[in-house]
Amino acid sequence: MISRLDDLEADLITRRARAQAESWAGEIEGLDLTLQLLRAKRDDTKRRTQRPPVELGIPTPRRKKGKQ
């Protein structure tokens, strides 16, 4: 997933450069916001991949009150 996000970022940077060359102010603003969100998602994804998995165990049925 991270490599795909890197590819998307490269494409957005290219599109932003074109928008800037064409003086498309609204497009630049939208691309900047998209780049900001994409970078935050990539950083979050990298953080999550560094966390160890959590062992939750196997669930067991609860005992009903009054029965042993």
N, CA, C and O atoms as a CHARMM CRD file, in Angstrom:
* protein
*
  272
    1    1 MET  N      0.81300  -1.18300   0.00000 PROA 1      0.00000
    2    1 MET  CA     0.00000   0.00000   0.00000 PROA 1      0.00000
    3    1 MET  C      0.86600   1.26000   0.00000 PROA 1      0.00000
    4    1 MET  O      0.51700   2.24900  -0.64500 PROA 1      0.00000
    5    2 ILE  N      1.96500   1.23300   0.70000 PROA 2      0.00000
    6    2 ILE  CA     2.81700   2.41600   0.77600 PROA 2      0.00000
    7    2 ILE  C      3.40000   2.74900  -0.58800 PROA 2      0.00000
    8    2 ILE  O      3.49700   3.92300  -0.94800 PROA 2      0.00000
    9    3 SER  N      3.78400   1.74600  -1.34400 PROA 3      0.00000
   10    3 SER  CA     4.33600   2.02300  -2.67700 PROA 3      0.00000
   11    3 SER  C      3.27400   2.62700  -3.59400 PROA 3      0.00000
   12    3 SER  O      3.58500   3.47300  -4.43300 PROA 3      0.00000
   13    4 ARG  N      2.03700   2.20000  -3.43800 PROA 4      0.00000
   14    4 ARG  CA     0.94600   2.78200  -4.22700 PROA 4      0.00000
   15    4 ARG  C      0.72100   4.24100  -3.84600 PROA 4      0.00000
   16    4 ARG  O      0.48300   5.08200  -4.71300 PROA 4      0.00000
   17    5 LEU  N      0.79600   4.54200  -2.55300 PROA 5      0.00000
   18    5 LEU  CA     0.65400   5.92800  -2.10800 PROA 5      0.00000
   19    5 LEU  C      1.80000   6.79000  -2.63700 PROA 5      0.00000
   20    5 LEU  O      1.59400   7.95500  -2.97600 PROA 5      0.00000
   21    6 ASP  N      3.00300   6.22400  -2.70900 PROA 6      0.00000
   22    6 ASP  CA     4.14100   6.95000  -3.28800 PROA 6      0.00000
   23    6 ASP  C      3.89200   7.25700  -4.76700 PROA 6      0.00000
   24    6 ASP  O      4.19900   8.35100  -5.24000 PROA 6      0.00000
   25    7 ASP  N      3.33500   6.28400  -5.49100 PROA 7      0.00000
   26    7 ASP  CA     3.01000   6.49600  -6.90600 PROA 7      0.00000
   27    7 ASP  C      1.96200   7.59700  -7.07300 PROA 7      0.00000
   28    7 ASP  O      2.07400   8.45100  -7.95100 PROA 7      0.00000
   29    8 LEU  N      0.95500   7.56000  -6.22500 PROA 8      0.00000
   30    8 LEU  CA    -0.08800   8.58700  -6.28200 PROA 8      0.00000
   31    8 LEU  C      0.48100   9.97300  -5.98200 PROA 8      0.00000
   32    8 LEU  O      0.09400  10.96000  -6.60900 PROA 8      0.00000
   33    9 GLU  N      1.39700  10.03800  -5.02300 PROA 9      0.00000
   34    9 GLU  CA     2.00100  11.32500  -4.68200 PROA 9      0.00000
   35    9 GLU  C      2.78900  11.88000  -5.86800 PROA 9      0.00000
   36    9 GLU  O      2.69400  13.06800  -6.17800 PROA 9      0.00000
   37   10 ALA  N      3.55500  11.03200  -6.52100 PROA 10     0.00000
   38   10 ALA  CA     4.32800  11.47700  -7.68500 PROA 10     0.00000
   39   10 ALA  C      3.40100  12.01200  -8.77900 PROA 10     0.00000
   40   10 ALA  O      3.69700  13.03100  -9.40400 PROA 10     0.00000
   41   11 ASP  N      2.28700  11.32900  -9.00900 PROA 11     0.00000
   42   11 ASP  CA     1.32500  11.78000 -10.01300 PROA 11     0.00000
   43   11 ASP  C      0.70900  13.12300  -9.62300 PROA 11     0.00000
   44   11 ASP  O      0.55600  14.00800 -10.46500 PROA 11     0.00000
   45   12 LEU  N      0.35900  13.27000  -8.35600 PROA 12     0.00000
   46   12 LEU  CA    -0.22900  14.53400  -7.89200 PROA 12     0.00000
   47   12 LEU  C      0.75600  15.68900  -8.00100 PROA 12     0.00000
   48   12 LEU  O      0.36500  16.80800  -8.33300 PROA 12     0.00000
   49   13 ILE  N      2.01000  15.43200  -7.72900 PROA 13     0.00000
   50   13 ILE  CA     3.03600  16.47800  -7.85600 PROA 13     0.00000
   51   13 ILE  C      3.16200  16.91300  -9.31300 PROA 13     0.00000
   52   13 ILE  O      3.30100  18.10300  -9.59700 PROA 13     0.00000
   53   14 THR  N      3.11400  15.95900 -10.23000 PROA 14     0.00000
   54   14 THR  CA     3.16800  16.27400 -11.65800 PROA 14     0.00000
   55   14 THR  C      1.95200  17.09800 -12.07700 PROA 14     0.00000
   56   14 THR  O      2.08000  18.08200 -12.80500 PROA 14     0.00000
   57   15 ARG  N      0.77100  16.68500 -11.60800 PROA 15     0.00000
   58   15 ARG  CA    -0.45300  17.42100 -11.93100 PROA 15     0.00000
   59   15 ARG  C     -0.42500  18.82600 -11.33600 PROA 15     0.00000
   60   15 ARG  O     -0.91200  19.77200 -11.95600 PROA 15     0.00000
   61   16 ARG  N      0.14300  18.96500 -10.13700 PROA 16     0.00000
   62   16 ARG  CA     0.23700  20.28800  -9.51000 PROA 16     0.00000
   63   16 ARG  C      1.15500  21.20500 -10.31300 PROA 16     0.00000
   64   16 ARG  O      0.85200  22.38400 -10.49600 PROA 16     0.00000
   65   17 ALA  N      2.27000  20.66800 -10.78800 PROA 17     0.00000
   66   17 ALA  CA     3.19500  21.46300 -11.60300 PROA 17     0.00000
   67   17 ALA  C      2.49800  21.96000 -12.86600 PROA 17     0.00000
   68   17 ALA  O      2.67900  23.11100 -13.26400 PROA 17     0.00000
   69   18 ARG  N      1.70700  21.10000 -13.49200 PROA 18     0.00000
   70   18 ARG  CA     0.96300  21.51700 -14.68300 PROA 18     0.00000
   71   18 ARG  C     -0.06600  22.58300 -14.33700 PROA 18     0.00000
   72   18 ARG  O     -0.21600  23.56700 -15.06000 PROA 18     0.00000
   73   19 ALA  N     -0.77500  22.38400 -13.22600 PROA 19     0.00000
   74   19 ALA  CA    -1.78200  23.35900 -12.80500 PROA 19     0.00000
   75   19 ALA  C     -1.12600  24.71100 -12.51900 PROA 19     0.00000
   76   19 ALA  O     -1.69200  25.75900 -12.82700 PROA 19     0.00000
   77   20 GLN  N      0.05300  24.67900 -11.93700 PROA 20     0.00000
   78   20 GLN  CA     0.76000  25.92800 -11.65100 PROA 20     0.00000
   79   20 GLN  C      1.20200  26.60700 -12.94300 PROA 20     0.00000
   80   20 GLN  O      1.11900  27.82900 -13.06400 PROA 20     0.00000
   81   21 ALA  N      1.67300  25.81600 -13.91300 PROA 21     0.00000
   82   21 ALA  CA     2.09300  26.37100 -15.20000 PROA 21     0.00000
   83   21 ALA  C      0.91400  26.98800 -15.94800 PROA 21     0.00000
   84   21 ALA  O      1.07900  27.97100 -16.67100 PROA 21     0.00000
   85   22 GLU  N     -0.27000  26.41300 -15.77300 PROA 22     0.00000
   86   22 GLU  CA    -1.47300  26.89900 -16.45400 PROA 22     0.00000
   87   22 GLU  C     -2.22500  27.96100 -15.63700 PROA 22     0.00000
   88   22 GLU  O     -3.23700  28.49500 -16.09100 PROA 22     0.00000
   89   23 SER  N     -1.72800  28.26300 -14.43600 PROA 23     0.00000
   90   23 SER  CA    -2.35500  29.24100 -13.53100 PROA 23     0.00000
   91   23 SER  C     -3.77000  28.84800 -13.13000 PROA 23     0.00000
   92   23 SER  O     -4.68300  29.67400 -13.12800 PROA 23     0.00000
   93   24 TRP  N     -3.93800  27.56800 -12.79000 PROA 24     0.00000
   94   24 TRP  CA    -5.23700  27.06700 -12.33500 PROA 24     0.00000
   95   24 TRP  C     -5.25300  27.09400 -10.81500 PROA 24     0.00000
   96   24 TRP  O     -4.97000  26.08400 -10.17200 PROA 24     0.00000
   97   25 ALA  N     -5.58100  28.24100 -10.24100 PROA 25     0.00000
   98   25 ALA  CA    -5.49200  28.43400  -8.79000 PROA 25     0.00000
   99   25 ALA  C     -6.36300  27.44900  -8.01300 PROA 25     0.00000
  100   25 ALA  O     -5.90500  26.87200  -7.02700 PROA 25     0.00000
  101   26 GLY  N     -7.60600  27.24800  -8.43900 PROA 26     0.00000
  102   26 GLY  CA    -8.49600  26.32500  -7.74100 PROA 26     0.00000
  103   26 GLY  C     -7.98700  24.89700  -7.77400 PROA 26     0.00000
  104   26 GLY  O     -8.09900  24.16100  -6.79300 PROA 26     0.00000
  105   27 GLU  N     -7.43200  24.51500  -8.90400 PROA 27     0.00000
  106   27 GLU  CA    -6.87400  23.15700  -9.04600 PROA 27     0.00000
  107   27 GLU  C     -5.66900  22.97600  -8.12900 PROA 27     0.00000
  108   27 GLU  O     -5.50300  21.92300  -7.51300 PROA 27     0.00000
  109   28 ILE  N     -4.83000  24.00900  -8.04000 PROA 28     0.00000
  110   28 ILE  CA    -3.64800  23.93800  -7.16900 PROA 28     0.00000
  111   28 ILE  C     -4.08100  23.74700  -5.72300 PROA 28     0.00000
  112   28 ILE  O     -3.51100  22.93200  -4.99700 PROA 28     0.00000
  113   29 GLU  N     -5.08500  24.50000  -5.31400 PROA 29     0.00000
  114   29 GLU  CA    -5.57500  24.39200  -3.94000 PROA 29     0.00000
  115   29 GLU  C     -6.09900  22.98500  -3.65000 PROA 29     0.00000
  116   29 GLU  O     -5.81100  22.41900  -2.59500 PROA 29     0.00000
  117   30 GLY  N     -6.85700  22.42800  -4.57200 PROA 30     0.00000
  118   30 GLY  CA    -7.38200  21.07700  -4.39800 PROA 30     0.00000
  119   30 GLY  C     -6.28300  20.03100  -4.36300 PROA 30     0.00000
  120   30 GLY  O     -6.33500  19.09700  -3.56200 PROA 30     0.00000
  121   31 LEU  N     -5.29500  20.18200  -5.22200 PROA 31     0.00000
  122   31 LEU  CA    -4.18600  19.23000  -5.25700 PROA 31     0.00000
  123   31 LEU  C     -3.34400  19.32500  -3.98900 PROA 31     0.00000
  124   31 LEU  O     -2.87300  18.30800  -3.47900 PROA 31     0.00000
  125   32 ASP  N     -3.15000  20.54800  -3.47600 PROA 32     0.00000
  126   32 ASP  CA    -2.39800  20.70600  -2.23200 PROA 32     0.00000
  127   32 ASP  C     -3.09800  19.99300  -1.07800 PROA 32     0.00000
  128   32 ASP  O     -2.45500  19.32600  -0.26800 PROA 32     0.00000
  129   33 LEU  N     -4.41400  20.13900  -1.01100 PROA 33     0.00000
  130   33 LEU  CA    -5.17500  19.46600   0.04600 PROA 33     0.00000
  131   33 LEU  C     -5.07800  17.94600  -0.10800 PROA 33     0.00000
  132   33 LEU  O     -4.88000  17.23100   0.87500 PROA 33     0.00000
  133   34 THR  N     -5.21800  17.45900  -1.33500 PROA 34     0.00000
  134   34 THR  CA    -5.12100  16.02300  -1.57900 PROA 34     0.00000
  135   34 THR  C     -3.73500  15.49800  -1.20500 PROA 34     0.00000
  136   34 THR  O     -3.61500  14.42400  -0.61500 PROA 34     0.00000
  137   35 LEU  N     -2.69300  16.25100  -1.54700 PROA 35     0.00000
  138   35 LEU  CA    -1.33000  15.84400  -1.18400 PROA 35     0.00000
  139   35 LEU  C     -1.15400  15.80100   0.33100 PROA 35     0.00000
  140   35 LEU  O     -0.51900  14.88800   0.85800 PROA 35     0.00000
  141   36 GLN  N     -1.70700  16.77300   1.02300 PROA 36     0.00000
  142   36 GLN  CA    -1.61000  16.80800   2.48000 PROA 36     0.00000
  143   36 GLN  C     -2.27900  15.57800   3.09500 PROA 36     0.00000
  144   36 GLN  O     -1.71500  14.94900   3.99100 PROA 36     0.00000
  145   37 LEU  N     -3.47100  15.23400   2.62000 PROA 37     0.00000
  146   37 LEU  CA    -4.19200  14.07500   3.14500 PROA 37     0.00000
  147   37 LEU  C     -3.48400  12.76900   2.79300 PROA 37     0.00000
  148   37 LEU  O     -3.41800  11.85100   3.61000 PROA 37     0.00000
  149   38 LEU  N     -2.95900  12.69200   1.57700 PROA 38     0.00000
  150   38 LEU  CA    -2.23900  11.48900   1.14900 PROA 38     0.00000
  151   38 LEU  C     -1.00200  11.26800   2.00400 PROA 38     0.00000
  152   38 LEU  O     -0.71300  10.14200   2.40800 PROA 38     0.00000
  153   39 ARG  N     -0.27000  12.34200   2.28000 PROA 39     0.00000
  154   39 ARG  CA     0.93800  12.21400   3.10000 PROA 39     0.00000
  155   39 ARG  C      0.60600  11.80100   4.52400 PROA 39     0.00000
  156   39 ARG  O      1.33800  11.02300   5.13700 PROA 39     0.00000
  157   40 ALA  N     -0.49300  12.31900   5.05100 PROA 40     0.00000
  158   40 ALA  CA    -0.91800  11.92300   6.39500 PROA 40     0.00000
  159   40 ALA  C     -1.30000  10.44600   6.42600 PROA 40     0.00000
  160   40 ALA  O     -0.98500   9.74000   7.38300 PROA 40     0.00000
  161   41 LYS  N     -1.97500   9.98400   5.38200 PROA 41     0.00000
  162   41 LYS  CA    -2.36600   8.56900   5.30000 PROA 41     0.00000
  163   41 LYS  C     -1.13000   7.68200   5.19900 PROA 41     0.00000
  164   41 LYS  O     -1.06200   6.63200   5.83700 PROA 41     0.00000
  165   42 ARG  N     -0.15700   8.10100   4.40100 PROA 42     0.00000
  166   42 ARG  CA     1.06800   7.31300   4.25600 PROA 42     0.00000
  167   42 ARG  C      1.82500   7.24800   5.58500 PROA 42     0.00000
  168   42 ARG  O      2.31100   6.18400   5.96700 PROA 42     0.00000
  169   43 ASP  N      1.92600   8.37400   6.28900 PROA 43     0.00000
  170   43 ASP  CA     2.60900   8.38200   7.58800 PROA 43     0.00000
  171   43 ASP  C      1.90000   7.47500   8.58200 PROA 43     0.00000
  172   43 ASP  O      2.54400   6.73900   9.33000 PROA 43     0.00000
  173   44 ASP  N      0.56800   7.52900   8.58900 PROA 44     0.00000
  174   44 ASP  CA    -0.21500   6.67800   9.48000 PROA 44     0.00000
  175   44 ASP  C     -0.02300   5.19900   9.13700 PROA 44     0.00000
  176   44 ASP  O      0.09400   4.35900  10.03000 PROA 44     0.00000
  177   45 THR  N      0.00900   4.89100   7.85200 PROA 45     0.00000
  178   45 THR  CA     0.20600   3.50900   7.40000 PROA 45     0.00000
  179   45 THR  C      1.58100   3.00300   7.82300 PROA 45     0.00000
  180   45 THR  O      1.71300   1.86400   8.27100 PROA 45     0.00000
  181   46 LYS  N      2.59500   3.83800   7.68500 PROA 46     0.00000
  182   46 LYS  CA     3.94400   3.44000   8.10200 PROA 46     0.00000
  183   46 LYS  C      3.99300   3.19000   9.60300 PROA 46     0.00000
  184   46 LYS  O      4.62500   2.23600  10.05500 PROA 46     0.00000
  185   47 ARG  N      3.32400   4.04900  10.38000 PROA 47     0.00000
  186   47 ARG  CA     3.28300   3.86900  11.83200 PROA 47     0.00000
  187   47 ARG  C      2.60900   2.55600  12.20100 PROA 47     0.00000
  188   47 ARG  O      3.07200   1.84100  13.09000 PROA 47     0.00000
  189   48 ARG  N      1.52700   2.24400  11.52500 PROA 48     0.00000
  190   48 ARG  CA     0.78200   1.02100  11.83500 PROA 48     0.00000
  191   48 ARG  C      1.57200  -0.24100  11.50200 PROA 48     0.00000
  192   48 ARG  O      1.44500  -1.24900  12.19600 PROA 48     0.00000
  193   49 THR  N      2.38000  -0.19500  10.45300 PROA 49     0.00000
  194   49 THR  CA     3.15200  -1.38900  10.08200 PROA 49     0.00000
  195   49 THR  C      4.28000  -1.66300  11.07200 PROA 49     0.00000
  196   49 THR  O      4.81000  -2.77300  11.10300 PROA 49     0.00000
  197   50 GLN  N      4.65500  -0.67700  11.87800 PROA 50     0.00000
  198   50 GLN  CA     5.73800  -0.87500  12.84100 PROA 50     0.00000
  199   50 GLN  C      5.24200  -1.39900  14.18400 PROA 50     0.00000
  200   50 GLN  O      6.04500  -1.80800  15.02300 PROA 50     0.00000
  201   51 ARG  N      3.92800  -1.39000  14.39500 PROA 51     0.00000
  202   51 ARG  CA     3.37700  -1.89400  15.65700 PROA 51     0.00000
  203   51 ARG  C      3.29600  -3.41700  15.62300 PROA 51     0.00000
  204   51 ARG  O      2.95300  -4.00200  14.59500 PROA 51     0.00000
  205   52 PRO  N      3.61400  -4.06000  16.75300 PROA 52     0.00000
  206   52 PRO  CA     3.49400  -5.52400  16.78000 PROA 52     0.00000
  207   52 PRO  C      2.01100  -5.92400  16.84800 PROA 52     0.00000
  208   52 PRO  O      1.18100  -5.16100  17.34300 PROA 52     0.00000
  209   53 PRO  N      1.68600  -7.11800  16.35100 PROA 53     0.00000
  210   53 PRO  CA     0.29800  -7.57500  16.44300 PROA 53     0.00000
  211   53 PRO  C     -0.09700  -7.83800  17.89700 PROA 53     0.00000
  212   53 PRO  O      0.74700  -8.13300  18.74400 PROA 53     0.00000
  213   54 VAL  N     -1.35900  -7.72900  18.15600 PROA 54     0.00000
  214   54 VAL  CA    -1.88100  -7.94200  19.50500 PROA 54     0.00000
  215   54 VAL  C     -2.56200  -9.29900  19.55300 PROA 54     0.00000
  216   54 VAL  O     -3.41500  -9.60500  18.71900 PROA 54     0.00000
  217   55 GLU  N     -2.18400 -10.11200  20.53400 PROA 55     0.00000
  218   55 GLU  CA    -2.79800 -11.42700  20.70600 PROA 55     0.00000
  219   55 GLU  C     -4.07200 -11.25800  21.51600 PROA 55     0.00000
  220   55 GLU  O     -4.02000 -10.85900  22.68000 PROA 55     0.00000
  221   56 LEU  N     -5.20600 -11.55600  20.91800 PROA 56     0.00000
  222   56 LEU  CA    -6.49100 -11.41600  21.59500 PROA 56     0.00000
  223   56 LEU  C     -6.95800 -12.71600  22.23200 PROA 56     0.00000
  224   56 LEU  O     -7.88600 -12.70400  23.04000 PROA 56     0.00000
  225   57 GLY  N     -6.34700 -13.81100  21.89400 PROA 57     0.00000
  226   57 GLY  CA    -6.74200 -15.09400  22.46200 PROA 57     0.00000
  227   57 GLY  C     -7.99300 -15.64500  21.79100 PROA 57     0.00000
  228   57 GLY  O     -8.54000 -15.04500  20.86600 PROA 57     0.00000
  229   58 ILE  N     -8.42700 -16.79400  22.27800 PROA 58     0.00000
  230   58 ILE  CA    -9.62000 -17.43600  21.73800 PROA 58     0.00000
  231   58 ILE  C    -10.78600 -17.13000  22.66500 PROA 58     0.00000
  232   58 ILE  O    -10.68300 -17.35200  23.87200 PROA 58     0.00000
  233   59 PRO  N    -11.87900 -16.63100  22.13400 PROA 59     0.00000
  234   59 PRO  CA   -13.01100 -16.30300  23.00300 PROA 59     0.00000
  235   59 PRO  C    -13.65800 -17.56300  23.57800 PROA 59     0.00000
  236   59 PRO  O    -13.69000 -18.60800  22.92800 PROA 59     0.00000
  237   60 THR  N    -14.16900 -17.45200  24.80000 PROA 60     0.00000
  238   60 THR  CA   -14.87400 -18.56000  25.44000 PROA 60     0.00000
  239   60 THR  C    -16.26600 -18.08000  25.83500 PROA 60     0.00000
  240   60 THR  O    -16.44900 -16.90200  26.14500 PROA 60     0.00000
  241   61 PRO  N    -17.24700 -18.97600  25.82600 PROA 61     0.00000
  242   61 PRO  CA   -18.60800 -18.55600  26.20400 PROA 61     0.00000
  243   61 PRO  C    -18.65000 -18.14100  27.67400 PROA 61     0.00000
  244   61 PRO  O    -17.93800 -18.69000  28.51400 PROA 61     0.00000
  245   62 ARG  N    -19.49100 -17.17300  27.95500 PROA 62     0.00000
  246   62 ARG  CA   -19.65200 -16.72700  29.33500 PROA 62     0.00000
  247   62 ARG  C    -20.54900 -17.68600  30.08900 PROA 62     0.00000
  248   62 ARG  O    -21.46600 -18.28100  29.52200 PROA 62     0.00000
  249   63 ARG  N    -20.27300 -17.82900  31.37900 PROA 63     0.00000
  250   63 ARG  CA   -21.13200 -18.65400  32.23000 PROA 63     0.00000
  251   63 ARG  C    -22.33700 -17.83900  32.62300 PROA 63     0.00000
  252   63 ARG  O    -22.22600 -16.64300  32.89400 PROA 63     0.00000
  253   64 LYS  N    -23.47500 -18.47200  32.65500 PROA 64     0.00000
  254   64 LYS  CA   -24.69200 -17.79600  33.09800 PROA 64     0.00000
  255   64 LYS  C    -24.66900 -17.69000  34.61600 PROA 64     0.00000
  256   64 LYS  O    -24.17400 -18.58800  35.29800 PROA 64     0.00000
  257   65 LYS  N    -25.20100 -16.60300  35.14000 PROA 65     0.00000
  258   65 LYS  CA   -25.24300 -16.40900  36.58800 PROA 65     0.00000
  259   65 LYS  C    -26.13900 -17.48300  37.22700 PROA 65     0.00000
  260   65 LYS  O    -27.19300 -17.82400  36.69000 PROA 65     0.00000
  261   66 GLY  N    -25.71000 -17.99800  38.35700 PROA 66     0.00000
  262   66 GLY  CA   -26.47600 -19.00100  39.05900 PROA 66     0.00000
  263   66 GLY  C    -26.06300 -20.41000  38.69900 PROA 66     0.00000
  264   66 GLY  O    -26.37600 -21.34000  39.44200 PROA 66     0.00000
  265   67 LYS  N    -25.37700 -20.60600  37.59700 PROA 67     0.00000
  266   67 LYS  CA   -24.91100 -21.95700  37.19500 PROA 67     0.00000
  267   67 LYS  C    -23.41100 -22.02000  37.40000 PROA 67     0.00000
  268   67 LYS  O    -22.70700 -21.02100  37.24800 PROA 67     0.00000
  269   68 GLN  N    -22.93300 -23.19800  37.74400 PROA 68     0.00000
  270   68 GLN  CA   -21.48600 -23.35400  37.95100 PROA 68     0.00000
  271   68 GLN  C    -20.92100 -24.42800  37.11400 PROA 68     0.00000
  272   68 GLN  O    -19.71900 -24.68700  37.17000 PROA 68     0.00000
